[in-house]
Amino acid sequence: MSELDDEREKTWYGIGAATLSVIAGMGHLYLGVSRGYWFIASGVVMLIIGEWYWHVATWIYIQFAIFAAFDAFSFGKRGHGLF
């Protein structure tokens, strides 16, 4: 496989992981990164708090999911996350 094909495959893995990160952490689990469990747990807590106690947490979850998507794309493309 050529280097261009390998780079293209990494890009598609990253895009797939970022798409799955609509639910924060699913993209990480798709890539096999154990950090995804923490992302999912944090996201569920934020959604529960946002639904019943503090509605601003829902907006914080949206920002968290966007961050998780960028982090998952970074793992898929480069092999390491943003942090």
PyRosetta script that sets phi, psi and omega in degrees:
from pyrosetta import init, pose_from_sequence

init()
pose = pose_from_sequence("MSELDDEREKTWYGIGAATLSVIAGMGHLYLGVSRGYWFIASGVVMLIIGEWYWHVATWIYIQFAIFAAFDAFSFGKRGHGLF")
pose.set_psi(1, 136.7)
pose.set_omega(1, -178.2)
pose.set_phi(2, -78.0)
pose.set_psi(2, 165.6)
pose.set_omega(2, -179.8)
pose.set_phi(3, -64.4)
pose.set_psi(3, -34.6)
pose.set_omega(3, 178.7)
pose.set_phi(4, -65.6)
pose.set_psi(4, -41.8)
pose.set_omega(4, 177.5)
pose.set_phi(5, -64.4)
pose.set_psi(5, -40.2)
pose.set_omega(5, 178.9)
pose.set_phi(6, -64.0)
pose.set_psi(6, -42.0)
pose.set_omega(6, 178.8)
pose.set_phi(7, -65.9)
pose.set_psi(7, -39.6)
pose.set_omega(7, 177.9)
pose.set_phi(8, -65.7)
pose.set_psi(8, -39.9)
pose.set_omega(8, 178.4)
pose.set_phi(9, -64.8)
pose.set_psi(9, -41.4)
pose.set_omega(9, 177.2)
pose.set_phi(10, -62.3)
pose.set_psi(10, -38.9)
pose.set_omega(10, 178.6)
pose.set_phi(11, -63.4)
pose.set_psi(11, -42.9)
pose.set_omega(11, -179.9)
pose.set_phi(12, -68.5)
pose.set_psi(12, -35.2)
pose.set_omega(12, 173.9)
pose.set_phi(13, -62.1)
pose.set_psi(13, -42.0)
pose.set_omega(13, 178.8)
pose.set_phi(14, -64.2)
pose.set_psi(14, -42.4)
pose.set_omega(14, 178.9)
pose.set_phi(15, -65.9)
pose.set_psi(15, -41.6)
pose.set_omega(15, 177.4)
pose.set_phi(16, -62.1)
pose.set_psi(16, -42.5)
pose.set_omega(16, 179.1)
pose.set_phi(17, -66.5)
pose.set_psi(17, -40.4)
pose.set_omega(17, 178.9)
pose.set_phi(18, -65.5)
pose.set_psi(18, -37.6)
pose.set_omega(18, 178.9)
pose.set_phi(19, -65.9)
pose.set_psi(19, -41.4)
pose.set_omega(19, 178.9)
pose.set_phi(20, -67.9)
pose.set_psi(20, -17.3)
pose.set_omega(20, -177.7)
pose.set_phi(21, -77.4)
pose.set_psi(21, 12.1)
pose.set_omega(21, 168.5)
pose.set_phi(22, -57.6)
pose.set_psi(22, -37.0)
pose.set_omega(22, 167.7)
pose.set_phi(23, -98.5)
pose.set_psi(23, 106.7)
pose.set_omega(23, -172.9)
pose.set_phi(24, -53.3)
pose.set_psi(24, 125.4)
pose.set_omega(24, 178.6)
pose.set_phi(25, 105.6)
pose.set_psi(25, -23.4)
pose.set_omega(25, -178.1)
pose.set_phi(26, -65.9)
pose.set_psi(26, -35.7)
pose.set_omega(26, 177.8)
pose.set_phi(27, -64.7)
pose.set_psi(27, -37.6)
pose.set_omega(27, 177.7)
pose.set_phi(28, -66.0)
pose.set_psi(28, -42.0)
pose.set_omega(28, 178.8)
pose.set_phi(29, -65.8)
pose.set_psi(29, -35.4)
pose.set_omega(29, 176.3)
pose.set_phi(30, -59.3)
pose.set_psi(30, -37.1)
pose.set_omega(30, -179.5)
pose.set_phi(31, -86.1)
pose.set_psi(31, -7.2)
pose.set_omega(31, 179.6)
pose.set_phi(32, 84.8)
pose.set_psi(32, 23.1)
pose.set_omega(32, -179.6)
pose.set_phi(33, -96.5)
pose.set_psi(33, 124.3)
pose.set_omega(33, -175.6)
pose.set_phi(34, -69.0)
pose.set_psi(34, -14.7)
pose.set_omega(34, 176.6)
pose.set_phi(35, -60.1)
pose.set_psi(35, -22.3)
pose.set_omega(35, -179.0)
pose.set_phi(36, -59.9)
pose.set_psi(36, -32.8)
pose.set_omega(36, 178.8)
pose.set_phi(37, -63.5)
pose.set_psi(37, -39.0)
pose.set_omega(37, 177.7)
pose.set_phi(38, -68.8)
pose.set_psi(38, -38.1)
pose.set_omega(38, 177.9)
pose.set_phi(39, -63.8)
pose.set_psi(39, -43.5)
pose.set_omega(39, 179.8)
pose.set_phi(40, -64.7)
pose.set_psi(40, -46.2)
pose.set_omega(40, -179.8)
pose.set_phi(41, -60.8)
pose.set_psi(41, -44.6)
pose.set_omega(41, 179.1)
pose.set_phi(42, -64.2)
pose.set_psi(42, -41.1)
pose.set_omega(42, 179.3)
pose.set_phi(43, -64.1)
pose.set_psi(43, -41.8)
pose.set_omega(43, 179.0)
pose.set_phi(44, -64.0)
pose.set_psi(44, -42.6)
pose.set_omega(44, 178.3)
pose.set_phi(45, -61.0)
pose.set_psi(45, -44.6)
pose.set_omega(45, 179.2)
pose.set_phi(46, -62.6)
pose.set_psi(46, -40.4)
pose.set_omega(46, 179.3)
pose.set_phi(47, -66.9)
pose.set_psi(47, -39.3)
pose.set_omega(47, 178.2)
pose.set_phi(48, -65.2)
pose.set_psi(48, -46.5)
pose.set_omega(48, 178.3)
pose.set_phi(49, -62.4)
pose.set_psi(49, -41.8)
pose.set_omega(49, -179.9)
pose.set_phi(50, -66.0)
pose.set_psi(50, -31.7)
pose.set_omega(50, -177.8)
pose.set_phi(51, -78.0)
pose.set_psi(51, -38.6)
pose.set_omega(51, -171.9)
pose.set_phi(52, -111.9)
pose.set_psi(52, -24.4)
pose.set_omega(52, -171.8)
pose.set_phi(53, -119.0)
pose.set_psi(53, -54.8)
pose.set_omega(53, -170.7)
pose.set_phi(54, -134.4)
pose.set_psi(54, 102.5)
pose.set_omega(54, -170.9)
pose.set_phi(55, -66.2)
pose.set_psi(55, -18.8)
pose.set_omega(55, 177.0)
pose.set_phi(56, -65.2)
pose.set_psi(56, -26.3)
pose.set_omega(56, -179.8)
pose.set_phi(57, -61.9)
pose.set_psi(57, -26.2)
pose.set_omega(57, 176.6)
pose.set_phi(58, -65.3)
pose.set_psi(58, -40.8)
pose.set_omega(58, 177.6)
pose.set_phi(59, -69.3)
pose.set_psi(59, -35.4)
pose.set_omega(59, 176.2)
pose.set_phi(60, -65.1)
pose.set_psi(60, -37.5)
pose.set_omega(60, 177.5)
pose.set_phi(61, -62.5)
pose.set_psi(61, -40.7)
pose.set_omega(61, 179.2)
pose.set_phi(62, -60.8)
pose.set_psi(62, -43.5)
pose.set_omega(62, 176.9)
pose.set_phi(63, -64.9)
pose.set_psi(63, -38.4)
pose.set_omega(63, 178.4)
pose.set_phi(64, -63.7)
pose.set_psi(64, -41.3)
pose.set_omega(64, 178.9)
pose.set_phi(65, -65.7)
pose.set_psi(65, -37.8)
pose.set_omega(65, 176.7)
pose.set_phi(66, -64.4)
pose.set_psi(66, -44.3)
pose.set_omega(66, 176.6)
pose.set_phi(67, -60.6)
pose.set_psi(67, -43.4)
pose.set_omega(67, 179.4)
pose.set_phi(68, -61.9)
pose.set_psi(68, -36.9)
pose.set_omega(68, 178.1)
pose.set_phi(69, -64.8)
pose.set_psi(69, -44.3)
pose.set_omega(69, 177.8)
pose.set_phi(70, -64.6)
pose.set_psi(70, -39.9)
pose.set_omega(70, 179.5)
pose.set_phi(71, -65.9)
pose.set_psi(71, -42.9)
pose.set_omega(71, 178.6)
pose.set_phi(72, -65.1)
pose.set_psi(72, -40.6)
pose.set_omega(72, 176.8)
pose.set_phi(73, -61.6)
pose.set_psi(73, -41.0)
pose.set_omega(73, 179.1)
pose.set_phi(74, -62.6)
pose.set_psi(74, -41.6)
pose.set_omega(74, 176.4)
pose.set_phi(75, -62.5)
pose.set_psi(75, -43.5)
pose.set_omega(75, -178.5)
pose.set_phi(76, -67.3)
pose.set_psi(76, -37.2)
pose.set_omega(76, -175.1)
pose.set_phi(77, -85.3)
pose.set_psi(77, -47.1)
pose.set_omega(77, -172.3)
pose.set_phi(78, -105.2)
pose.set_psi(78, -19.6)
pose.set_omega(78, -178.5)
pose.set_phi(79, 94.7)
pose.set_psi(79, -2.4)
pose.set_omega(79, 174.6)
pose.set_phi(80, -146.6)
pose.set_psi(80, 154.6)
pose.set_omega(80, -175.0)
pose.set_phi(81, -83.1)
pose.set_psi(81, -168.1)
pose.set_omega(81, -179.5)
pose.set_phi(82, -76.1)
pose.set_psi(82, -25.3)
pose.set_omega(82, 177.9)
pose.set_phi(83, -135.7)
pose.dump_pdb("model.pdb")
